[in-house]
């Protein structure tokens, strides 16, 4: 097994591999990964078995630590359908040899959550335990829905969606990101004292690169005033709510309930999963309990986003 450092000249090869892999999504495409490349020192790896590309690892380096990848929600080893357990163990052995040779002594690893896999792809978790002796150091709780067999909505969510419809709130798919972004920025700053991960210009760039995968839904009053919106990342198996936000009036008028009534019950009813995202903060149990209550009210149930660490030692 041969481990090589990724070079930008290999972007086309990388992207074609991710598109045909069993656990990759468009977030691992270099056109997405590299929109903020100036913020990170890339140290992505490519693994070849007798000249055949078997796997890739989106990663960046900081000092003597390798991260998979700090600019992404998830990453980990992206594998071809031909990848089997013994081969993946050999990949991690080759990775550790490469890391030692390059002065890297520690790895933070974020696997792709299983709901995003197009075919079973947890060989990396086996290798983490048996080859790297990795430790689970973080676990975030996300809430996912199976639209084809949904859990019944909470009474308050059901009431709110019906009330929004009665009050004339409409939901549309839109390209007006410039309308939604002030709502998002204002809500995040007021609630958390934070800004979105993407500025408007970055999101517009990514939307241009991935027009079918990145979609915006807006909820409006009868007079057209925007009340709420959500940015969705659409992958083959999962629709992920990347951002959800509402104005103060939108919250009062249950605009988010109207949004997800349409998304879950109509537009993406045939998708395998709808992932409403994590609800982590520094509250009790590490949860934002009001946020996860809302997501679970839509029928969302738990999917874990995990992070592992191991120290790189000679084999």
Secondary structure, 3 states (H helix, E strand, C coil): CEEEECCHHHHHHHHHHHHHCCCCCHHHCHHHHHHHHHHCEECCEEEEECCEEEEEECCEEECCEEECCCCCCCECEEECCCCCHHHHHHHHHHHHHHHHHCCCCEEEECECCHHHCCCCCCHHHHHHHHCCCCEEEEEEEEEEECHHHCCCCCHHHHHHHHHHHHCCCEEEEECCHHHHHHHHHHHHHHHHCCCCCCCHHHHHHHHHHCCCCEEEEEEECCCCCEEEEEEEEECCCEEEEEEEEECHHHHHCCHHHHHHHHHHHHHCCCCCEEEEEECECCCHHHECHHHHHHHHHCCCEEEEEEEEEEECCCC
